[in-house]
Amino acid sequence: MTHTVHRLAVRVLKKDGYWVGLPIDAPGSMVGDTLTDLFDDAETFKHFCLGLPKEVPVMVSYIYDLP
């Protein structure tokens, strides 16, 4: 049995000393003091942003918007 892998692209920005993740073409946002914190937050909320059950595989891609 094969599963469709859904994808969530997240734009990553550094704002006032913390990291912000803004999903592209999906609602929501993520924040973290470090990139690791931001990645953990994205893992927690990726299914919510896409409106998918936790059993569905979701791959997160990060697009960095740095000066």
C-alpha positions as CSV (number, residue, x, y, z in Angstrom):
1,M,0.0,0.0,0.0
2,T,1.4,3.4,-0.9
3,H,0.6,6.7,0.9
4,T,0.4,10.1,-0.6
5,V,2.9,12.4,1.2
6,H,1.6,15.9,1.6
7,R,3.9,18.8,1.7
8,L,4.0,22.0,3.7
9,A,6.3,24.8,2.7
10,V,7.3,27.2,5.4
11,R,8.9,30.6,4.9
12,V,11.4,31.2,7.7
13,L,12.2,34.7,9.0
14,K,14.3,36.1,11.8
15,K,12.3,38.9,13.7
16,D,13.5,40.7,16.8
17,G,15.7,37.8,18.0
18,Y,13.3,35.0,17.4
19,W,12.4,32.8,14.4
20,V,9.1,32.9,12.7
21,G,7.7,30.3,10.3
22,L,4.8,31.2,7.9
23,P,3.2,28.4,6.0
24,I,2.9,29.1,2.3
25,D,-0.6,28.5,1.0
26,A,-1.8,27.3,4.4
27,P,-3.1,29.1,7.5
28,G,-1.1,29.4,10.7
29,S,2.3,30.4,12.0
30,M,5.1,29.0,14.1
31,V,7.7,30.6,16.4
32,G,10.8,29.6,18.2
33,D,13.7,31.1,20.1
34,T,16.0,28.9,18.0
35,L,15.7,27.2,14.7
36,T,15.3,23.9,16.5
37,D,12.4,25.3,18.5
38,L,10.8,26.5,15.3
39,F,11.3,23.1,13.6
40,D,9.7,21.4,16.6
41,D,6.8,23.8,16.5
42,A,6.3,23.1,12.7
43,E,6.3,19.3,13.4
44,T,3.6,19.8,16.0
45,F,1.3,22.0,13.9
46,K,1.9,20.7,10.3
47,H,-1.2,18.5,10.3
48,F,-3.3,21.3,11.7
49,C,-2.1,23.8,9.1
50,L,-3.1,21.4,6.3
51,G,-6.3,20.1,8.0
52,L,-5.1,16.5,7.9
53,P,-5.3,13.7,10.4
54,K,-2.1,12.8,12.3
55,E,-1.8,9.5,10.4
56,V,-1.2,11.2,7.1
57,P,2.5,11.7,6.2
58,V,3.5,15.4,5.9
59,M,6.9,16.6,4.7
60,V,7.9,20.1,5.7
61,S,10.2,22.2,3.5
62,Y,11.8,25.4,4.8
63,I,12.4,28.4,2.6
64,Y,14.7,30.9,4.3
65,D,14.1,34.6,3.9
66,L,17.2,36.1,5.3
67,P,18.8,39.5,4.6
